[in-house]
Amino acid sequence: MNFSLLTIFISFLLSLGLTGLVLRALVARSVMDIPNERSSHKIPVPRGGGWALLGVIIPALIGAAFFIDGDYRHAGLIAAVLLLAAISWMDDKRPVPPAVRLSLHIFAACLGSFSFAPDAFLFGGVLPFWLDRTVMILGWAWFINLYNFMDGIDGITGVETISIATGLCLVMTAAGIENPTVDFLTLVLTGGCLGFLAYNWHPARLFMGDVGSVPLGYMTGFCLLSLATNGYLAAAIILPLYYLADSGITIARRLLRGEKIWQAHRQHFYQKAAAKAGHAKTSLTIMLANIGLIGAAVASVVYPLGASVAAAAIVTALLVKMRRMSA
């Protein structure tokens, strides 16, 4: 068994064991997600399972940053993950004002931006440094929130994270990029989410909550930004393209209707599809489309324009499929 498979396997076992322990602790403390008219579930389910994932991922991030990579610029990244976990756990138990959440998400992105070298540009040096970094920070904060918005049915965040992490590994291999921290983190994300899915697949026995989805969005965003600053922006957009499209279209529609976009709702394409076709079928449909996006991302290393067109076609077909599933 090579190092990559061993890392995924160990992360899977650790996540599986920790998720069981966290589930029992949440049940004992009655930390439950009580369904309401906007929920996609009908019975109370323990919420906060993200602690199990963080119990695997944070030590891995620390180990990768300080012992494998040896880059102490990642200290801000680690501090940001801990900050996001704390505020998100508070939000899971009692709603935190949206302005406070967003401010802390932007601050976390600022801290994480110091992990990137001064000559690492998101847009290849086309923009001045200050503007490139501003776009990076604001885009990162936005990605954190959309990751949280999209965590609305059983299995979806685990499927999406595994897809993005696997795609990152393949693209970095195809492009010959060496980044020990990102390499190791993608393997741990894959194994960790596989272990969590054993409890979160439909019918879910446990929800990850904001304490899971927000830090996962942050770390996944970091990995994608690392790919983009290495000159592969197209691949970094293609891999999460379904999430970008579903969240972007839904938010735009809600803004046009004058709705408060930070409030919970059931208007995403995946939510409507799951209401009719079921959680498992919807998550599997997303997984199949993501396999196509992974292929397009790898192809974008050589053919960025053609691969981007193919990725757009895949996501368009997925959204149309979901509309039909919800009819």
N, C-alpha and C positions, 0 to 999 in steps of 0.2 A: 504493500500500500504506500503510495507516494505521499509527500508532505501535504499536498492540497486536500486529498481525500481524507487523510488522517485528521487534519484540522477540522474539516466539515463534520466528520463522524464524532469527534470529541465534543465539538460545540453542540451537536444534536443531542448527545447523551446528557450533557450538563443542562441544556435548556429543558429537556424533557423532565429531568429530575427536579429542577428548580420550579418549573411551572406547576408541578403537582404540589410542591410545598407551599407555593404562593397561593394556589387555589384554596387549600385547606385553611390558610391563615385569613384569607379574605372572607371565606364563609363563616369562620369563627367570629370575625369582627363585624359581620353583616354589612360588608362593603358591597352593595348591590347596585346594578343599573336597573332602575324601575322603569318599565315601559310606559310611554305616553303616546299621544296621537301622532307624533312625528317619528316614533321608533320603528325599526324594522324587525323587532322581536316582540313576543307576546307574553313572556314570563320573565320574572327577575333573574338576572344573570350576574355573577360576581364580576366586578370591574377593577382593573389594576394589575392585570397579568403582565403588563409591560415590565414590572419589576423583575420578573424572571429573565426576560431578555436582557435587561440592563445588567443583571448579575453575571451574565456571560460576556456581554459586549464591552462594558466599561473596563474590566481587567484586561481584556484583549487589546483594547485601544491603548491603554497605558503601557502594556508590554510591547506593543508594536512601535509606539512612538519613542519610548525611552530606551528600549533594549534591542529591538530589531533595527529600527531606523536610526536611533540615536539623535533625533532632531527635537531639541527642547523648545522649538517654536510651537510645537503641538500642545504645550501646556495650556494655552488659551482655549484650544479646542476641547480639551478634557474638562476644564472648568466650565465651559459653556454647556456641555452635555449634563453635568451635574446640576447646573442652574436650571436648565430646562426640565430636568426630571423633577426637581423640587417644586417649581411653579406649576407644572402640569399635574402633579399629584394633588396639590392644593385645589386645582381646578376640577379634578375628578371628584373631590369631596364636597366642595362648595364653589360655585361659579366665581371666577376672577374676572374683573371688568375687562372687556375686550381691549381697551387702550393700554392697560397694564400688560396684558399678554403680548400684544404686538410690540410694545416698546422693549420688552425683555427678549423677544425673538430677534429684533434688530440688533440689540446689544450682543446677543449670543453670536450672531453672524459677524459682527465687528470683531469679537474676540477670535473667532475661527479664521478670519481673513489674515491674521498674522502667521498662520501656518504656511501661507503661500509666499514664495520668494518675491522680492521686489520686481524681478524681471519676468514674473509669471502673469501674463495678460490674458484676460478672458476672450478678448477680440483681436488677439495677435498684434497688439501695439497700435491699432488703428485709432483708438481713443487715448487721450492723455491718462496718465496713471490714476489721478484722483477720480476721474469720471468712470474709468474701467472698474475701480474698486467700489465705487458707489453703486454701480449697476449690479456688481457681484453681491454686495451685501443686501440690497433690496430684493434682488431675485432669490437669494437664499432664504430670506425671511418669508417671502411669498411661498416658496416651495415647502417650507415647514408647515405653513398653514394649510396648503392644499392637500398635503399628505394627511393631515388631521381631518380635513373635510371629507376625504375619500374613505376614511375608515368607518364605513357604515353598514357593512354586512359581514357575515361569517367568512373568514378566510381571505378576504380581499387584500389586506395589508401584507399578510404573510406571502401570498402569491406574488404581489407586486414587488416586494423587497427581494425575494429570491430571484425573480426575473431580472431585475436591474443589476443585482450583485453578480449573477451568472454572466449577464451581458458584459459587464465591466471587465470581468476576468478574461473573457474571450477577446474583447476589443483590445485590451492592453497587451495581450499575448500577440495578436495579429499586428499591432503597431510597434511592438518591441519596446513598450514603455516599462521602465523599472521604477516602481514606487512601493517599497516594502510595507509601509503603513497601510496604503490603500489595498494592496494585494491581500494582506492578512485580514484586514477588516471585512473585505467582501466575502472571504471564505467563512469567517465567523458569523456574519450576517446570514449567510445561506444556511449553515447548520443550525444556528439559533432559531431562525424562523421555521425551519422544518420541525424542530422539537415543539415549538409553540403551536404549530398547526394541528398537532395531535389532539390538542384541547380546544382549539378555536375553529376547526372545521365544522360545518353544519351537521347537526345542531350543536352550536358552540356551548361548551361548559364554562367558558371563561372569555371575557373581553380584555383586550390589552389596555384600553382606556387611553386618555391623553398622555399618561406617564409612559406609554409605549410608543404611540404613533408620533408624538412630537419629537422625541429624541431620535427615533428611527428616520423621520423625515430630515432631521438635521444631519445625521451621519451619512445618509444616502446622498443628500445634497452635496456634502463635502466630497464624496467620492466622484460624483458627476462633475463638480467644478474642477477637481484635479485632472480629470480627463480632458475637460475643455481647455484648461490652461496649458496642456501639452499639445494643443493644436488640433484637437478633435472635437470641436464644438458641435458639429452635426451629429456625431454619435451620442454625445451627452444629452442632446435634445431628443433624439430618436428613442432612446431606451425608456424614458418615462412619458412618451408622447401620449399614450392613452390617458394617463392621469392629467396631463396638461390640458388635453382637449376637453375631457368630460367636465373638469372643474372650471375651466375657462369659459366654456359655452354656458354652463349653468349659472355661474356668477354674473355673466353679462346679461342673461335673461332676467335674473332677479333684480339687477340694477335698473334695467329698463322698466321693470314693474314697480320700482320704488320700494323694494323690500330691503330689510336689514340683512345684509349678506352674512353677518356673523352669527345669526340665529340658526338653530337646528331646523332641518327641513327634510323632505323626501323627494326632491326634484332632480337629483342626479340621474343620468341614464342608467347606471348600474342599480340604483335603488328601485326605479320603476320596473326594470327587468326582473329583479329578485322578487318583487312583490307578486309577480305572476308566474315566473318560471322557477323560482326557488333560488336560495343562496348558493347551493353547491353548483348548479348548472351555470349560474352567472359567473362565479369565480373561475370555473373551468373554462368558460368561453373567453374570459380575459386572459387566462394563462395561455391558451392556444394562440390568441392574437399576439401576445408578448413574445412567443417563440418566433413569430414572423418578424417582430421588431428587433429581436436580438440578431437575426440573420441580416436585416437591413443595416443595423449598427455596425456589424463586422464588415459588411460590404462597403460602408461609408469610408472606411480607412483608405480605400483606393478610389471609390466612385461616390463622393459625397453628394453630388446633385441627384444622380439617379437613385441612390439609396434613400434620400430624403423624400423623393416623389413616391417611391414604393411604400415608405413608412406612412406617408399621408394617406395613401390608398388603403392600407391595412386598417388604420384607425377609423377612416370613414366607413369602411365596410363593417367594422365592429360596432360603431354607433348605430348604423342602420339596422344591424342584426339585433341590437338591444331594443331599438324602437319596436321591432316586430315581436320580440319576446314579451314586451310589455303590453302589446295590443290585446 
